[in-house]
């Protein structure tokens, strides 16, 4: 099984603002994409990655919340939908592979249920809370073309995007 590490798009790349399309079926090509996404995420390193972050506008997410010294627990979400987000909110400090080296607190529903297709194309329903609920909502935002910095004040968001543009210009000049 050959996996490939893909380039992760970073803001303000306009492709990150695309709304991802539903997947018709889970086939070998999609599983290969999910394997590449997982490999890319581990290499970054991150805990979640949406397909659009590697330039593929499909409703696919991979994630693994296992700690550094824990056995990997990869999860695959195809066409995920959030059901019943809780009224109760929680705040986590979030970061994003597409917004490198920037972290800030974001408030999201503390719990939710997620309906999705797994790696084998079987429908699943997951009860998510804590970091898992935050992570799935963060990744699902990507499927709608939303970045976690969009949940921040305009001032903070503009400051982050300006810094990222400057870093990209410097990198391009090298």
C-alpha positions in Angstrom: 0.0 0.0 0.0 1.7 3.2 -1.2 0.7 6.4 0.5 1.7 9.9 -0.5 2.2 13.0 1.5 0.3 15.9 -0.1 0.9 19.6 0.1 -1.4 21.3 2.6 -3.0 24.5 1.3 -2.6 27.5 3.6 -4.7 30.6 4.0 -5.4 32.8 2.1 -5.5 30.2 -0.7 -8.9 30.7 -2.4 -9.4 26.9 -2.7 -9.9 26.7 1.0 -13.1 28.8 0.6 -14.6 26.2 -1.8 -17.6 24.3 -0.6 -16.9 20.6 -0.9 -19.1 18.2 -2.9 -20.7 15.1 -1.5 -19.1 11.8 -2.4 -21.2 9.4 -4.5 -19.6 6.2 -3.2 -16.7 4.9 -1.1 -14.5 3.1 -3.5 -10.8 2.2 -3.7 -9.9 5.6 -5.2 -11.6 7.3 -2.2 -9.9 5.0 0.3 -6.5 5.8 -1.4 -7.3 9.5 -1.0 -8.2 8.9 2.7 -4.9 7.0 3.2 -2.9 9.9 1.7 -4.8 12.4 3.8 -4.0 10.4 7.0 -0.3 10.1 6.0 -0.2 13.9 5.3 -1.9 14.7 8.6 0.5 12.5 10.6 3.5 14.1 8.8 2.3 17.7 9.4 1.6 16.7 12.4 -2.0 17.4 13.0 -5.1 15.7 14.5 -7.6 16.3 11.7 -7.6 17.1 8.0 -10.3 17.8 5.4 -9.8 16.8 1.8 -10.1 20.4 0.6 -7.0 21.2 2.7 -5.0 19.2 0.1 -7.0 20.7 -2.8 -9.7 18.0 -3.2 -13.2 19.5 -2.8 -14.9 16.3 -1.5 -16.8 15.9 1.8 -14.1 13.7 3.4 -12.3 14.1 6.7 -9.7 12.1 8.5 -8.7 12.5 12.1 -6.8 10.8 14.9 -6.9 12.1 18.5 -4.5 9.6 20.0 -1.7 11.1 22.0 1.9 10.9 21.0 2.6 7.7 23.0 -0.8 6.1 22.3 -1.7 3.5 19.6 -3.0 5.4 16.5 -6.8 5.6 16.2 -7.5 6.8 12.7 -11.1 7.8 12.0 -12.6 8.4 8.5 -15.7 10.5 7.8 -17.3 10.6 4.4 -20.2 12.9 3.8 -20.4 13.8 7.5 -23.5 15.6 8.9 -23.9 17.1 12.3 -27.1 16.2 14.1 -28.3 17.7 17.4 -25.5 20.1 18.4 -25.9 20.8 22.1 -27.0 24.1 23.5 -24.1 23.8 25.9 -21.0 25.4 24.5 -17.3 24.7 25.2 -14.2 26.7 24.4 -11.0 25.1 23.0 -7.8 26.6 21.8 -7.8 25.6 18.1 -5.1 25.6 15.5 -5.2 24.5 11.9 -2.7 23.0 9.4 -4.0 25.6 6.9 -3.4 28.5 9.3 0.1 27.5 10.5 1.5 28.6 13.9 -1.6 30.4 15.0 -3.8 29.3 17.8 -6.9 30.9 19.4 -9.9 30.0 21.5 -13.1 29.2 19.6 -16.5 28.5 21.1 -18.5 25.6 19.7 -21.3 23.2 20.8 -19.9 20.9 23.5 -21.6 17.8 22.1 -23.0 16.6 18.8 -24.0 13.5 16.9 -22.3 12.9 13.6 -23.8 10.8 10.8 -21.3 9.7 8.2 -20.0 6.8 6.0 -16.9 5.1 7.3 -13.8 3.8 5.5 -15.9 0.8 4.1 -18.8 3.0 3.1 -21.0 1.8 6.0 -23.3 4.4 7.6 -22.3 5.3 11.2 -23.6 7.6 13.9 -21.0 8.9 16.4 -21.8 10.6 19.7 -19.1 13.2 20.1 -18.1 15.4 23.0 -15.0 17.3 24.2 -12.1 17.4 21.8 -13.7 15.0 19.4 -16.8 17.2 19.1 -14.6 20.3 18.6 -12.4 18.6 16.1 -15.2 17.2 13.9 -16.9 20.6 13.9 -13.6 22.3 13.0 -13.0 19.9 10.1 -16.6 20.1 8.9 -16.3 23.9 8.7 -13.6 23.2 6.1 -16.2 21.4 4.0 -18.2 24.6 3.9 -15.2 26.8 3.1 -14.9 28.1 6.6 -11.7 28.4 8.6 -11.4 28.5 12.4 -10.2 32.1 12.2 -13.6 33.0 10.7 -14.9 32.5 14.3 -12.6 35.2 15.6 -13.0 39.0 15.5 -12.4 40.6 12.2 -9.3 42.4 13.6 -7.7 39.1 14.7 -8.6 37.4 11.5 -7.2 40.2 9.3 -4.0 40.3 11.3 -3.4 36.5 10.9 -4.2 36.6 7.1 -1.8 39.6 6.7 1.0 37.7 8.5 0.4 34.6 6.4 0.4 36.5 3.1 3.7 38.2 4.1 5.3 34.8 5.0 4.1 33.4 1.6 5.7 36.3 -0.2 8.9 35.8 1.6 8.9 32.1 0.9 8.2 32.7 -2.8 11.1 35.2 -3.0 13.6 32.5 -1.8 
